[in-house]
């Protein structure tokens, strides 16, 4: 048996200080999250520690924001160095980090231009504005009639426009009226895309892998087929790679599994290694050139602190071989999970270091499994009630993968 590498015991944060902090958050914070009962206070690599000194293997990685591991020293140093020199200018002035950041991200992604923002939702909003303006100014769609094709099960954030094309009732409940101009189709159905395209269709916007839905992948060949359909109908293809990109699936970007290059991508989360909010919309010139001074912007977007941090995060990702490690460790996870034969499991979906363990609805939900894993020193999170999401930092090593598989096996044997 593999011995647990967890220091100081395991279990929910139990100290008086931890309980007081949870109560304080509950008293003064909005109740828009339902976290596990653990109060974290420091982190390093794949590990996080709670107030009681217990160590946990982080198998959520802040929803893929810390692909490079927690507090990577190279990224931390870049942030500290830049913070001591210049943090923010706004885009009213140039700074010495934005140009190099745009160049490095453009060269890495293969797209001509970069529009930096802060959060993933902002990057998505930027993409929506870009494709609509392209539709009016380039394709010639009548003003106010642009249509964007999206897919059921999607998640791209929680702004009003983004929830307008969500099919999750909770994300929409009480927030209407909604932004028009979206048509939703079944995920993974190229023929439905071909049938739905009309003269006012400007773009197809999709996640190449749906993360929040529970690591849902379209049938093989879907991305390439949709790419060809978009080409045939003069429609833009935009991939949301905020969670799936930057190594999570064992490729730098998920679309590379099918060589289905889009016309633009939204990026975020791991773009800054989890140390600072940085996102971006990247696209070819034909699309990005619809923007002119004053059309779009952000006070913090492209700030030197974020740009310097993101530059270091990208260097770590490439120079330390984290994309390749995600592929190797993903295969090791796959091999370890292959022997799971539990009646509670309906399906295991996986790409790289992104795993969705789908439970039967009759077993009472995934949260109790996540709570049991927490007791054993492994932090996961349920999504959509019946799926356990496993997504550790891309720095994870073989011994840690084997230990995580053992914890999962033990919990399923315990809970049935």
Secondary structure, 3 states (H helix, E strand, C coil): CCCCCCCCCCCCCCCHHHHHHHHHHHHHCCCCCCCCCCCEEEEEECEEEECCCCEEEECCHHHHCCCCCECCHHHHHHHHHHHCCCCCCCCCCCCCCHHHHHHHHHHHHCCCEEEEECCHHHHHHHHHHHHHHHHHHHHCCCCCCCEEEEECCCCCCCCHHHHCCCCCHHHHCCCCCCCCCEEEECCCCHHHHHHHCCCCEEEEEECCEECCCCCEECCCCHHHHHHHHHHHCCCEEEEECCCCCCCCCCCCCHHHHCCCCCCEEEECHHHHCCCCCCEEEEECHHHHCCCCCCCCCCCCCCCHHHHHHHHHHHHHHHHCCHHHHHHHHHHHHHHHHCCCCCCCEEEEEEECCEEEEEECHHHCCCHHHHHHHHHCCEECEEECCCEEEECCCCCCCHHHHHHHHHHHHHHHHHHC
